[in-house]
Amino acid sequence: MQKPVGQGPLISIIMANHQGAAYLKAALHSVLAQTYANWELIFTDDGSQDGSQDIMQEAAKRDNRVRVLLHDTPSGPAAARNRAVAVAQGDWLAICDSDDVMHPDRLRRLLTAAQTLQADAVADDMIHFATEPLARPRSVLCTYITDQPRKIGLVDMLRVPEPGESGGQLGYLKPLIRRSVLGVLRYDEGLQIGEDQDLYLRLLMQGAQMWVLPEALYLYRRHPMSLSHRSSCAQVAAAIVAMEALRDRLMEQQDIEIEKILIKRHQVLQGRLRFETLVEHLKNHRFAVAALQLLRRPSLILRLVQIIMAKARGAVGGGGVHKVTSQAAEVIHLVGPNGVMPKGSNGRWMEVPDPAADVGYSNLWAELCQLASCTRLTLTYGDAAGLSAAWRVPAAVHILTRCDVASELPPPPQVTGDD
């Protein structure tokens, strides 16, 4: 049954999709579960032939807040999102990719924070999850997490993590953006990678006020077909061109740190381009050319060996997601600060924060998601805090309630490799 439209500004949720049927139902469930009800979901399909369109057209019949845009041939995520932005009616724009999951209180919290901070854009942390084992717990903001919202600028958005440094680039985030501030800015349709960060940089350069919150409300799925895990020479070359196009304007800031970061980013992208060029030579059996490139750039040998070893171990996705043939089982009972641990229950219990005070817990959610990726994890909850926490761990194989729970949140989706 459709929820009644709530009060407050309309939020346009943009969900671009290409061949995402395997993960789409969980993403849709997380949108329909939002406690803030005044939204429209603009699902923009990019030439899928896997049943995605049928799933969403059926959803649109059940809930008139769901709008479906179809495009016959694949055009890339930037073009798909631009088509959605062109018809969006909301005061605010939110991105939810078709293979990801949002916490059901996400839109309400982001909007409240944006209004309180008088922000033009506000973002939350992004926790990585997978149904195949992650090498380590990961979130984007872990090095930025404090107990208060933080205003970010060009330096923050440009910064490249040091080798071995936890966290990721802020360009991966999915902020809530005021549509009037976005104006005529659109995603660069020539980019297949880095299109989000490119847009955020241009938004900040025209004076937008952007904040990040110490909350983790967006769950980012890692899987072999993720666009952000794959790149080609053409895609990396396009990213270099886009960065060079912004460089002159960025240099007008006369900021030494920005200059250093731009030099480093250019070096990183050039390194990626050299490696992708090597890979293409090898794939096309141009072994003599590849050998010459390795002689000129011996550092590429180490990266090539790492990839070969990862493939030998059965790794997929390039970002620390590994296949295994068997998994141990574990049961964790999630209990809020005022909850009571059930007597005589198997497994271990874990205290989780009250949903109203759930800030600065990214490491906890990342660790649970990593555990769920490499363990057949069953979660149980018996109060609102446990239910809210369970939503942060979509890869758990079972999420069970121990009793009736008074909460606005519906039960989490059961996420599997094929949903």
Secondary structure as GFF3:
##gff-version 3
##sequence-region A 1 419
A	DSSP	beta_strand	11	17	.	.	.	ID=ss1
A	DSSP	alpha_helix	21	32	.	.	.	ID=ss2
A	DSSP	beta_strand	39	46	.	.	.	ID=ss3
A	DSSP	alpha_helix	52	62	.	.	.	ID=ss4
A	DSSP	beta_strand	66	71	.	.	.	ID=ss5
A	DSSP	alpha_helix	77	87	.	.	.	ID=ss6
A	DSSP	beta_strand	92	95	.	.	.	ID=ss7
A	DSSP	beta_strand	101	102	.	.	.	ID=ss8
A	DSSP	alpha_helix	106	117	.	.	.	ID=ss9
A	DSSP	beta_strand	121	129	.	.	.	ID=ss10
A	DSSP	beta_strand	150	152	.	.	.	ID=ss11
A	DSSP	alpha_helix	154	158	.	.	.	ID=ss12
A	DSSP	three_ten_helix	170	172	.	.	.	ID=ss13
A	DSSP	beta_strand	176	178	.	.	.	ID=ss14
A	DSSP	alpha_helix	179	182	.	.	.	ID=ss15
A	DSSP	alpha_helix	195	205	.	.	.	ID=ss16
A	DSSP	beta_strand	210	221	.	.	.	ID=ss17
A	DSSP	three_ten_helix	227	229	.	.	.	ID=ss18
A	DSSP	alpha_helix	233	251	.	.	.	ID=ss19
A	DSSP	alpha_helix	256	283	.	.	.	ID=ss20
A	DSSP	alpha_helix	287	296	.	.	.	ID=ss21
A	DSSP	alpha_helix	299	312	.	.	.	ID=ss22
A	DSSP	beta_strand	315	316	.	.	.	ID=ss23
A	DSSP	beta_strand	321	322	.	.	.	ID=ss24
A	DSSP	beta_strand	328	335	.	.	.	ID=ss25
A	DSSP	beta_strand	348	351	.	.	.	ID=ss26
A	DSSP	three_ten_helix	355	357	.	.	.	ID=ss27
A	DSSP	alpha_helix	362	374	.	.	.	ID=ss28
A	DSSP	beta_strand	375	381	.	.	.	ID=ss29
A	DSSP	alpha_helix	384	390	.	.	.	ID=ss30
A	DSSP	beta_strand	398	401	.	.	.	ID=ss31
###
